[in-house]
Amino acid sequence: GSRDNMSVILICFPNAPKVLPEAVKKETELDKFLESRVEEIIKKQGEGAPDLVHVMRTLQTENIPNLPPGGELASKRGLIEAVYNRLVPYRNDETGGVWECTTLMHKDGAQ
């Protein structure tokens, strides 16, 4: 589906909670950590870059501190995908969902 057809309206009331500087700092640290991990995963692969699904699955198995509650790693997919596309610019991973389903079906050797 298309990812560019979204609109958001924010209504901020005077007594609404304020953004905490500590939360912004944690978010920035998390983003930097995830960027470095994506780079490490791609470099570790050696010849030929892994696909985005491999990167996401590798990160999913790790204990990553300060992930947003409720969204966890999935809430950072946009950042991870942007870093991946910057490092592996010519790989088209739009079929990742199809590849993931196929991989899961073939894990036990059945076709």
N, CA, C and O atoms as a GROMACS GRO file, in nm:
protein
  444
    1GLY      N    1   0.080  -0.117   0.000
    1GLY     CA    2   0.000   0.000   0.000
    1GLY      C    3   0.085   0.125   0.000
    1GLY      O    4   0.205   0.122   0.028
    2SER      N    5   0.022   0.231  -0.031
    2SER     CA    6   0.090   0.360  -0.037
    2SER      C    7   0.119   0.411   0.104
    2SER      O    8   0.036   0.398   0.194
    3ARG      N    9   0.236   0.469   0.122
    3ARG     CA   10   0.274   0.524   0.252
    3ARG      C   11   0.270   0.676   0.252
    3ARG      O   12   0.299   0.739   0.354
    4ASP      N   13   0.234   0.736   0.140
    4ASP     CA   14   0.242   0.880   0.131
    4ASP      C   15   0.106   0.950   0.132
    4ASP      O   16   0.099   1.069   0.101
    5ASN      N   17  -0.001   0.880   0.165
    5ASN     CA   18  -0.134   0.939   0.165
    5ASN      C   19  -0.188   0.951   0.307
    5ASN      O   20  -0.300   0.907   0.335
    6MET      N   21  -0.110   1.010   0.394
    6MET     CA   22  -0.153   1.023   0.533
    6MET      C   23  -0.156   1.171   0.573
    6MET      O   24  -0.074   1.250   0.527
    7SER      N   25  -0.249   1.205   0.656
    7SER     CA   26  -0.258   1.340   0.711
    7SER      C   27  -0.267   1.330   0.862
    7SER      O   28  -0.323   1.235   0.916
    8VAL      N   29  -0.213   1.431   0.930
    8VAL     CA   30  -0.217   1.433   1.075
    8VAL      C   31  -0.257   1.573   1.120
    8VAL      O   32  -0.210   1.672   1.065
    9ILE      N   33  -0.344   1.579   1.219
    9ILE     CA   34  -0.382   1.706   1.279
    9ILE      C   35  -0.352   1.696   1.427
    9ILE      O   36  -0.401   1.605   1.495
   10LEU      N   37  -0.272   1.788   1.478
   10LEU     CA   38  -0.239   1.791   1.620
   10LEU      C   39  -0.314   1.906   1.684
   10LEU      O   40  -0.310   2.020   1.637
   11ILE      N   41  -0.381   1.875   1.793
   11ILE     CA   42  -0.448   1.978   1.871
   11ILE      C   43  -0.382   1.978   2.008
   11ILE      O   44  -0.388   1.879   2.080
   12CYS      N   45  -0.318   2.087   2.042
   12CYS     CA   46  -0.246   2.095   2.169
   12CYS      C   47  -0.315   2.192   2.263
   12CYS      O   48  -0.326   2.312   2.234
   13PHE      N   49  -0.361   2.141   2.372
   13PHE     CA   50  -0.426   2.224   2.473
   13PHE      C   51  -0.320   2.278   2.569
   13PHE      O   52  -0.214   2.216   2.584
   14PRO      N   53  -0.348   2.391   2.634
   14PRO     CA   54  -0.248   2.452   2.723
   14PRO      C   55  -0.196   2.358   2.833
   14PRO      O   56  -0.079   2.366   2.870
   15ASN      N   57  -0.279   2.271   2.884
   15ASN     CA   58  -0.238   2.181   2.992
   15ASN      C   59  -0.193   2.043   2.943
   15ASN      O   60  -0.180   1.950   3.022
   16ALA      N   61  -0.170   2.032   2.813
   16ALA     CA   62  -0.124   1.904   2.758
   16ALA      C   63   0.016   1.874   2.810
   16ALA      O   64   0.092   1.967   2.839
   17PRO      N   65   0.051   1.747   2.821
   17PRO     CA   66   0.187   1.713   2.866
   17PRO      C   67   0.292   1.771   2.773
   17PRO      O   68   0.273   1.777   2.651
   18LYS      N   69   0.401   1.814   2.830
   18LYS     CA   70   0.512   1.872   2.754
   18LYS      C   71   0.614   1.764   2.720
   18LYS      O   72   0.622   1.662   2.787
   19VAL      N   73   0.690   1.788   2.616
   19VAL     CA   74   0.798   1.697   2.578
   19VAL      C   75   0.910   1.710   2.681
   19VAL      O   76   0.955   1.820   2.711
   20LEU      N   77   0.952   1.596   2.734
   20LEU     CA   78   1.059   1.596   2.834
   20LEU      C   79   1.195   1.590   2.765
   20LEU      O   80   1.214   1.509   2.674
   21PRO      N   81   1.289   1.674   2.806
   21PRO     CA   82   1.423   1.670   2.747
   21PRO      C   83   1.489   1.532   2.761
   21PRO      O   84   1.563   1.490   2.673
   22GLU      N   85   1.462   1.462   2.872
   22GLU     CA   86   1.519   1.328   2.891
   22GLU      C   87   1.467   1.231   2.786
   22GLU      O   88   1.541   1.146   2.736
   23ALA      N   89   1.338   1.244   2.753
   23ALA     CA   90   1.279   1.156   2.653
   23ALA      C   91   1.339   1.183   2.515
   23ALA      O   92   1.365   1.089   2.439
   24VAL      N   93   1.362   1.310   2.484
   24VAL     CA   94   1.423   1.346   2.355
   24VAL      C   95   1.565   1.290   2.349
   24VAL      O   96   1.608   1.239   2.245
   25LYS      N   97   1.638   1.300   2.460
   25LYS     CA   98   1.775   1.248   2.465
   25LYS      C   99   1.776   1.096   2.445
   25LYS      O  100   1.859   1.045   2.369
   26LYS      N  101   1.685   1.025   2.513
   26LYS     CA  102   1.677   0.879   2.497
   26LYS      C  103   1.644   0.840   2.353
   26LYS      O  104   1.700   0.745   2.299
   27GLU      N  105   1.552   0.915   2.293
   27GLU     CA  106   1.513   0.888   2.154
   27GLU      C  107   1.631   0.909   2.060
   27GLU      O  108   1.653   0.828   1.970
   28THR      N  109   1.706   1.014   2.080
   28THR     CA  110   1.822   1.043   1.996
   28THR      C  111   1.928   0.934   2.012
   28THR      O  112   1.987   0.889   1.914
   29GLU      N  113   1.951   0.892   2.136
   29GLU     CA  114   2.048   0.785   2.162
   29GLU      C  115   2.004   0.654   2.097
   29GLU      O  116   2.086   0.583   2.039
   30LEU      N  117   1.876   0.624   2.108
   30LEU     CA  118   1.822   0.502   2.046
   30LEU      C  119   1.840   0.506   1.895
   30LEU      O  120   1.881   0.406   1.835
   31ASP      N  121   1.809   0.619   1.834
   31ASP     CA  122   1.825   0.631   1.688
   31ASP      C  123   1.970   0.610   1.647
   31ASP      O  124   1.997   0.539   1.550
   32LYS      N  125   2.063   0.670   1.720
   32LYS     CA  126   2.205   0.652   1.688
   32LYS      C  127   2.247   0.506   1.706
   32LYS      O  128   2.323   0.452   1.624
   33PHE      N  129   2.198   0.442   1.812
   33PHE     CA  130   2.230   0.302   1.837
   33PHE      C  131   2.179   0.215   1.723
   33PHE      O  132   2.251   0.130   1.672
   34LEU      N  133   2.054   0.236   1.682
   34LEU     CA  134   1.995   0.155   1.574
   34LEU      C  135   2.069   0.178   1.443
   34LEU      O  136   2.091   0.083   1.367
   35GLU      N  137   2.106   0.302   1.415
   35GLU     CA  138   2.183   0.329   1.294
   35GLU      C  139   2.314   0.252   1.293
   35GLU      O  140   2.351   0.192   1.192
   36SER      N  141   2.384   0.253   1.406
   36SER     CA  142   2.512   0.182   1.412
   36SER      C  143   2.493   0.031   1.402
   36SER      O  144   2.575  -0.038   1.340
   37ARG      N  145   2.386  -0.023   1.461
   37ARG     CA  146   2.360  -0.167   1.452
   37ARG      C  147   2.326  -0.209   1.309
   37ARG      O  148   2.371  -0.314   1.264
   38VAL      N  149   2.247  -0.128   1.239
   38VAL     CA  150   2.214  -0.160   1.100
   38VAL      C  151   2.343  -0.162   1.017
   38VAL      O  152   2.362  -0.252   0.935
   39GLU      N  153   2.430  -0.065   1.038
   39GLU     CA  154   2.557  -0.061   0.967
   39GLU      C  155   2.640  -0.186   0.998
   39GLU      O  156   2.698  -0.246   0.907
   40GLU      N  157   2.645  -0.226   1.125
   40GLU     CA  158   2.722  -0.344   1.165
   40GLU      C  159   2.667  -0.471   1.101
   40GLU      O  160   2.743  -0.556   1.054
   41ILE      N  161   2.535  -0.483   1.099
   41ILE     CA  162   2.472  -0.603   1.042
   41ILE      C  163   2.503  -0.612   0.893
   41ILE      O  164   2.533  -0.720   0.842
   42ILE      N  165   2.496  -0.500   0.824
   42ILE     CA  166   2.524  -0.500   0.680
   42ILE      C  167   2.672  -0.532   0.655
   42ILE      O  168   2.703  -0.610   0.566
   43LYS      N  169   2.761  -0.472   0.732
   43LYS     CA  170   2.905  -0.496   0.714
   43LYS      C  171   2.942  -0.639   0.750
   43LYS      O  172   3.029  -0.699   0.686
   44LYS      N  173   2.877  -0.694   0.852
   44LYS     CA  174   2.907  -0.830   0.896
   44LYS      C  175   2.872  -0.934   0.789
   44LYS      O  176   2.934  -1.040   0.781
   45GLN      N  177   2.772  -0.902   0.708
   45GLN     CA  178   2.728  -0.994   0.603
   45GLN      C  179   2.841  -1.024   0.505
   45GLN      O  180   2.846  -1.131   0.446
   46GLY      N  181   2.932  -0.927   0.488
   46GLY     CA  182   3.042  -0.948   0.394
   46GLY      C  183   2.999  -0.919   0.253
   46GLY      O  184   2.947  -0.811   0.223
   47GLU      N  185   3.022  -1.015   0.164
   47GLU     CA  186   2.989  -0.996   0.024
   47GLU      C  187   2.839  -1.001   0.003
   47GLU      O  188   2.773  -1.097   0.043
   48GLY      N  189   2.785  -0.899  -0.058
   48GLY     CA  190   2.642  -0.893  -0.081
   48GLY      C  191   2.568  -0.848   0.044
   48GLY      O  192   2.588  -0.904   0.152
   49ALA      N  193   2.485  -0.749   0.030
   49ALA     CA  194   2.413  -0.695   0.146
   49ALA      C  195   2.293  -0.783   0.180
   49ALA      O  196   2.228  -0.838   0.091
   50PRO      N  197   2.264  -0.796   0.310
   50PRO     CA  198   2.144  -0.870   0.349
   50PRO      C  199   2.021  -0.789   0.312
   50PRO      O  200   2.030  -0.667   0.294
   51ASP      N  201   1.906  -0.854   0.302
   51ASP     CA  202   1.786  -0.778   0.274
   51ASP      C  203   1.732  -0.716   0.403
   51ASP      O  204   1.778  -0.749   0.513
   52LEU      N  205   1.637  -0.629   0.389
   52LEU     CA  206   1.582  -0.556   0.503
   52LEU      C  207   1.516  -0.651   0.603
   52LEU      O  208   1.522  -0.626   0.724
   53VAL      N  209   1.455  -0.756   0.556
   53VAL     CA  210   1.390  -0.853   0.644
   53VAL      C  211   1.495  -0.916   0.736
   53VAL      O  212   1.470  -0.934   0.856
   54HIS      N  213   1.610  -0.951   0.682
   54HIS     CA  214   1.719  -1.009   0.763
   54HIS      C  215   1.763  -0.910   0.871
   54HIS      O  216   1.782  -0.948   0.986
   55VAL      N  217   1.778  -0.785   0.833
   55VAL     CA  218   1.820  -0.682   0.930
   55VAL      C  219   1.716  -0.669   1.041
   55VAL      O  220   1.752  -0.666   1.159
   56MET      N  221   1.589  -0.663   1.006
   56MET     CA  222   1.482  -0.650   1.107
   56MET      C  223   1.478  -0.772   1.198
   56MET      O  224   1.462  -0.758   1.319
   57ARG      N  225   1.491  -0.891   1.141
   57ARG     CA  226   1.488  -1.013   1.223
   57ARG      C  227   1.607  -1.019   1.318
   57ARG      O  228   1.593  -1.061   1.432
   58THR      N  229   1.724  -0.976   1.272
   58THR     CA  230   1.842  -0.974   1.357
   58THR      C  231   1.821  -0.879   1.474
   58THR      O  232   1.850  -0.913   1.588
   59LEU      N  233   1.770  -0.760   1.446
   59LEU     CA  234   1.745  -0.662   1.551
   59LEU      C  235   1.638  -0.712   1.648
   59LEU      O  236   1.645  -0.686   1.768
   60GLN      N  237   1.538  -0.783   1.595
   60GLN     CA  238   1.430  -0.833   1.679
   60GLN      C  239   1.480  -0.931   1.786
   60GLN      O  240   1.420  -0.942   1.893
   61THR      N  241   1.588  -1.002   1.757
   61THR     CA  242   1.641  -1.100   1.853
   61THR      C  243   1.727  -1.035   1.961
   61THR      O  244   1.765  -1.102   2.058
   62GLU      N  245   1.758  -0.907   1.946
   62GLU     CA  246   1.846  -0.840   2.040
   62GLU      C  247   1.766  -0.770   2.149
   62GLU      O  248   1.650  -0.733   2.129
   63ASN      N  249   1.829  -0.751   2.263
   63ASN     CA  250   1.768  -0.677   2.373
   63ASN      C  251   1.808  -0.531   2.359
   63ASN      O  252   1.914  -0.491   2.407
   64ILE      N  253   1.726  -0.453   2.294
   64ILE     CA  254   1.756  -0.313   2.265
   64ILE      C  255   1.688  -0.225   2.371
   64ILE      O  256   1.566  -0.228   2.384
   65PRO      N  257   1.768  -0.148   2.446
   65PRO     CA  258   1.710  -0.064   2.551
   65PRO      C  259   1.639   0.058   2.493
   65PRO      O  260   1.671   0.104   2.383
   66ASN      N  261   1.544   0.109   2.568
   66ASN     CA  262   1.473   0.235   2.539
   66ASN      C  263   1.384   0.233   2.415
   66ASN      O  264   1.354   0.338   2.360
   67LEU      N  265   1.340   0.114   2.371
   67LEU     CA  266   1.244   0.110   2.261
   67LEU      C  267   1.111   0.165   2.312
   67LEU      O  268   1.076   0.143   2.428
   68PRO      N  269   1.036   0.234   2.227
   68PRO     CA  270   0.908   0.290   2.271
   68PRO      C  271   0.812   0.181   2.316
   68PRO      O  272   0.796   0.080   2.248
   69PRO      N  273   0.747   0.201   2.432
   69PRO     CA  274   0.652   0.101   2.479
   69PRO      C  275   0.534   0.090   2.382
   69PRO      O  276   0.485   0.190   2.329
   70GLY      N  277   0.489  -0.031   2.361
   70GLY     CA  278   0.376  -0.054   2.272
   70GLY      C  279   0.418  -0.076   2.128
   70GLY      O  280   0.370  -0.170   2.064
   71GLY      N  281   0.505   0.008   2.076
   71GLY     CA  282   0.548  -0.004   1.937
   71GLY      C  283   0.672  -0.089   1.921
   71GLY      O  284   0.692  -0.152   1.817
   72GLU      N  285   0.754  -0.091   2.026
   72GLU     CA  286   0.880  -0.166   2.024
   72GLU      C  287   0.958  -0.140   1.896
   72GLU      O  288   0.960  -0.026   1.848
   73LEU      N  289   1.022  -0.241   1.841
   73LEU     CA  290   1.108  -0.224   1.725
   73LEU      C  291   1.029  -0.183   1.600
   73LEU      O  292   1.081  -0.110   1.515
   74ALA      N  293   0.906  -0.229   1.589
   74ALA     CA  294   0.823  -0.195   1.472
   74ALA      C  295   0.805  -0.044   1.458
   74ALA      O  296   0.791   0.006   1.346
   75SER      N  297   0.804   0.028   1.569
   75SER     CA  298   0.787   0.173   1.562
   75SER      C  299   0.911   0.242   1.506
   75SER      O  300   0.905   0.360   1.471
   76LYS      N  301   1.021   0.171   1.497
   76LYS     CA  302   1.146   0.227   1.445
   76LYS      C  303   1.176   0.176   1.304
   76LYS      O  304   1.285   0.200   1.252
   77ARG      N  305   1.082   0.107   1.243
   77ARG     CA  306   1.106   0.052   1.109
   77ARG      C  307   1.140   0.161   1.009
   77ARG      O  308   1.227   0.140   0.924
   78GLY      N  309   1.075   0.276   1.017
   78GLY     CA  310   1.103   0.385   0.924
   78GLY      C  311   1.248   0.430   0.930
   78GLY      O  312   1.312   0.452   0.827
   79LEU      N  313   1.299   0.444   1.050
   79LEU     CA  314   1.440   0.482   1.068
   79LEU      C  315   1.532   0.373   1.015
   79LEU      O  316   1.627   0.401   0.942
   80ILE      N  317   1.503   0.249   1.051
   80ILE     CA  318   1.586   0.136   1.009
   80ILE      C  319   1.585   0.125   0.856
   80ILE      O  320   1.689   0.104   0.795
   81GLU      N  321   1.469   0.140   0.796
   81GLU     CA  322   1.457   0.133   0.651
   81GLU      C  323   1.533   0.248   0.584
   81GLU      O  324   1.596   0.227   0.480
   82ALA      N  325   1.527   0.368   0.641
   82ALA     CA  326   1.599   0.483   0.584
   82ALA      C  327   1.750   0.460   0.589
   82ALA      O  328   1.820   0.489   0.493
   83VAL      N  329   1.800   0.409   0.702
   83VAL     CA  330   1.943   0.380   0.714
   83VAL      C  331   1.982   0.271   0.615
   83VAL      O  332   2.084   0.282   0.547
   84TYR      N  333   1.901   0.166   0.608
   84TYR     CA  334   1.927   0.056   0.514
   84TYR      C  335   1.934   0.108   0.370
   84TYR      O  336   2.026   0.075   0.296
   85ASN      N  337   1.837   0.188   0.331
   85ASN     CA  338   1.833   0.240   0.194
   85ASN      C  339   1.949   0.334   0.165
   85ASN      O  340   1.995   0.342   0.051
   86ARG      N  341   1.997   0.404   0.267
   86ARG     CA  342   2.114   0.491   0.249
   86ARG      C  343   2.239   0.407   0.226
   86ARG      O  344   2.324   0.443   0.144
   87LEU      N  345   2.251   0.295   0.299
   87LEU     CA  346   2.370   0.211   0.290
   87LEU      C  347   2.366   0.113   0.174
   87LEU      O  348   2.470   0.075   0.119
   88VAL      N  349   2.245   0.072   0.136
   88VAL     CA  350   2.226  -0.023   0.025
   88VAL      C  351   2.126   0.041  -0.072
   88VAL      O  352   2.011  -0.002  -0.080
   89PRO      N  353   2.170   0.144  -0.146
   89PRO     CA  354   2.075   0.224  -0.224
   89PRO      C  355   2.012   0.155  -0.344
   89PRO      O  356   1.905   0.196  -0.388
   90TYR      N  357   2.074   0.051  -0.397
   90TYR     CA  358   2.022  -0.008  -0.521
   90TYR      C  359   1.941  -0.134  -0.498
   90TYR      O  360   1.898  -0.199  -0.594
   91ARG      N  361   1.920  -0.169  -0.374
   91ARG     CA  362   1.842  -0.290  -0.346
   91ARG      C  363   1.697  -0.251  -0.328
   91ARG      O  364   1.666  -0.166  -0.245
   92ASN      N  365   1.608  -0.309  -0.404
   92ASN     CA  366   1.466  -0.281  -0.393
   92ASN      C  367   1.404  -0.387  -0.304
   92ASN      O  368   1.398  -0.504  -0.342
   93ASP      N  369   1.358  -0.346  -0.187
   93ASP     CA  370   1.304  -0.443  -0.091
   93ASP      C  371   1.153  -0.430  -0.075
   93ASP      O  372   1.100  -0.464   0.031
   94GLU      N  373   1.084  -0.382  -0.177
   94GLU     CA  374   0.940  -0.365  -0.166
   94GLU      C  375   0.868  -0.499  -0.158
   94GLU      O  376   0.752  -0.504  -0.115
   95THR      N  377   0.933  -0.607  -0.199
   95THR     CA  378   0.869  -0.738  -0.194
   95THR      C  379   0.904  -0.810  -0.065
   95THR      O  380   0.886  -0.932  -0.056
   96GLY      N  381   0.955  -0.737   0.035
   96GLY     CA  382   0.997  -0.798   0.161
   96GLY      C  383   0.890  -0.883   0.225
   96GLY      O  384   0.920  -0.989   0.279
   97GLY      N  385   0.763  -0.838   0.220
   97GLY     CA  386   0.655  -0.914   0.282
   97GLY      C  387   0.635  -1.049   0.215
   97GLY      O  388   0.613  -1.149   0.283
   98VAL      N  389   0.643  -1.051   0.083
   98VAL     CA  390   0.628  -1.177   0.010
   98VAL      C  391   0.745  -1.268   0.041
   98VAL      O  392   0.726  -1.387   0.066
   99TRP      N  393   0.867  -1.212   0.041
   99TRP     CA  394   0.986  -1.291   0.072
   99TRP      C  395   0.976  -1.349   0.212
   99TRP      O  396   1.010  -1.466   0.234
  100GLU      N  397   0.931  -1.268   0.306
  100GLU     CA  398   0.922  -1.314   0.446
  100GLU      C  399   0.825  -1.431   0.457
  100GLU      O  400   0.855  -1.530   0.524
  101CYS      N  401   0.710  -1.422   0.392
  101CYS     CA  402   0.612  -1.532   0.398
  101CYS      C  403   0.670  -1.658   0.336
  101CYS      O  404   0.654  -1.768   0.391
  102THR      N  405   0.737  -1.644   0.223
  102THR     CA  406   0.797  -1.759   0.156
  102THR      C  407   0.902  -1.823   0.244
  102THR      O  408   0.909  -1.945   0.256
  103THR      N  409   0.985  -1.739   0.308
  103THR     CA  410   1.091  -1.790   0.395
  103THR      C  411   1.031  -1.866   0.513
  103THR      O  412   1.079  -1.974   0.548
  104LEU      N  413   0.928  -1.811   0.572
  104LEU     CA  414   0.866  -1.878   0.686
  104LEU      C  415   0.805  -2.011   0.645
  104LEU      O  416   0.809  -2.107   0.722
  105MET      N  417   0.748  -2.017   0.524
  105MET     CA  418   0.689  -2.142   0.479
  105MET      C  419   0.796  -2.247   0.450
  105MET      O  420   0.768  -2.366   0.466
  106HIS      N  421   0.914  -2.207   0.410
  106HIS     CA  422   1.018  -2.301   0.371
  106HIS      C  423   1.114  -2.335   0.487
  106HIS      O  424   1.204  -2.416   0.468
  107LYS      N  425   1.096  -2.276   0.603
  107LYS     CA  426   1.186  -2.301   0.715
  107LYS      C  427   1.195  -2.449   0.751
  107LYS      O  428   1.303  -2.499   0.782
  108ASP      N  429   1.083  -2.519   0.748
  108ASP     CA  430   1.083  -2.659   0.787
  108ASP      C  431   1.114  -2.752   0.670
  108ASP      O  432   1.108  -2.875   0.684
  109GLY      N  433   1.146  -2.694   0.555
  109GLY     CA  434   1.181  -2.775   0.440
  109GLY      C  435   1.063  -2.804   0.350
  109GLY      O  436   1.083  -2.853   0.238
  110ALA      N  437   0.942  -2.777   0.394
  110ALA     CA  438   0.823  -2.802   0.312
  110ALA      C  439   0.809  -2.692   0.209
  110ALA      O  440   0.857  -2.580   0.229
  111GLN      N  441   0.742  -2.723   0.098
  111GLN     CA  442   0.721  -2.621  -0.006
  111GLN      C  443   0.576  -2.594  -0.026
  111GLN      O  444   0.539  -2.510  -0.109
   0.00000   0.00000   0.00000
